[in-house]
Every structure is written in structure tokens, then in C-alpha cells.
């Protein structure tokens, strides 16, 4: 299934939803329309049991260059002028959805990744990049203090000291540097990026959806609760997993020496 929208493309096949930011002439810069379309699409995917994996990438030579300041008149709110904290908070929901949805999210960074685009990449569970990709936080250079959760997400990926360097100095860095920092898990030649993405999505599709959702929830919650609370949550989800048909199928497949066949 392919769905054409005005600023993004949604393609769905065999449990994988691929969302492509689709304003290549503007380096996929974010507008208010893009935010609305992306929020609605992510909400649909999060609630859809047929969606097993989500891939986020960009059209053309950029992943996402951040907010379209031309369309926003220079507003810090990435492509629209918000008049209240509540409306601004709604505009920043994309990162929240990427992080909280039960399905694993892969950010396939095919080119320039800046500002809110970098925030969105940080909100994904896995990040891979083309060797030609370039990164910049861009916020202080644009006169703002960050948005879309970057000040919370980035330190948890690269550490507080490195995050402060990247966010305060706002200097460009390469895909290789991103890998050294731990911001991306893999860097490959641009022509191999699609192959790597497909390999990772295939691997995720071979695993139990419930187990992936539980692992994602454990990782997410573990950043903000105590160790004892984390053990409690793991125990609760473990009991649920043992009672789920996926657990029975995984054990049966192991003993029969075959790949498991999990129901969607």
C-alpha cells in the first residue's frame, strides 16, 4: 500500500511502514503541514497491529534540514507560528510518538540531518547513516534553545558532555564522527544504505512483536525510574510474555530447529 500526502510519502508492505519526508527541493525542511501529516500518520501506525516496523527517511539528498524558516517567518516552531504553549507542545509530538510507539523505528539518514531532523533521528530506536550524511544541531545558530526533545534525547545517546558540545557550539560533523559518538549504529556507502535498512527490518520482522514492544518499553522507562522499579516492570512484562502465544511459538520453533512464525 502506498499513500500519497503533500509533504510525506507512506508506503506499507509486509508489516513494514516506510515514511519518506518528501520536500527534496527544500531538503525536507519541516512545515506545519508536514507536522500535521506526520503526527496523523504516526498515530495511525502506532495503533495498527499490521505495522511491525517503521522506517523514517528523506527524499533526495537530505534526511531533514530542520524547520523551514522561510515558511515560518523565522519562527522557532519549525514551520508554523504557535501562539500558546499548548499548541507548540502539540507541534512537538512527532518525537514523542516515534519514541513511545510499540513498534521499533529505524531512522535511515540518507543525507543532511539538522535541527529538528536530528531530534527526530534521536527519537528513533535505531539509526543508520550514509557515509555522505552530515549532521548539525543548528539550534543555537538559529537563535533558539532546541526543540522536539533534543536536549533530553541527545545526552542519553552520546552523554551529557558530548551533547553540550554539539548543542552549544552547533558545528557540523560527519557520519563517521556520528558513529564515533554513538549517535548512529552504522555508516555505509550511500548505495548500500537501502540494503542495510532492509536487512535490519527483516531481522526485526523475524522477532516476536510483543517482545520488541516490551523491550522498547523497558528501555524507555529505564531511563527515568529506579533500578528496583525497572526490575518490577521487567517482571510484569516477563509474566505477560510467558503467557503469550508468541512465547510458545518461539520455544516450539527452537526445539524444531525452524524459524518462528509469529502471528501479526
Secondary structure as UniProt FT lines:
FT   STRAND          2..4
FT   STRAND          8..13
FT   TURN            14..15
FT   STRAND          16..21
FT   HELIX           24..26
FT   TURN            27..28
FT   HELIX           32..47
FT   TURN            49..50
FT   STRAND          53..58
FT   TURN            60..61
FT   STRAND          62..64
FT   HELIX           69..72
FT   TURN            73..74
FT   HELIX           85..91
FT   HELIX           93..100
FT   STRAND          104..109
FT   STRAND          112..114
FT   HELIX           116..123
FT   STRAND          126..130
FT   TURN            131..132
FT   STRAND          134..136
FT   HELIX           140..142
FT   TURN            148..149
FT   HELIX           150..158
FT   HELIX           160..169
FT   STRAND          173..174
FT   HELIX           175..181
FT   STRAND          186..188
FT   HELIX           190..192
FT   HELIX           193..205
FT   HELIX           209..222
FT   TURN            223..224
FT   HELIX           227..242
FT   HELIX           245..256
//
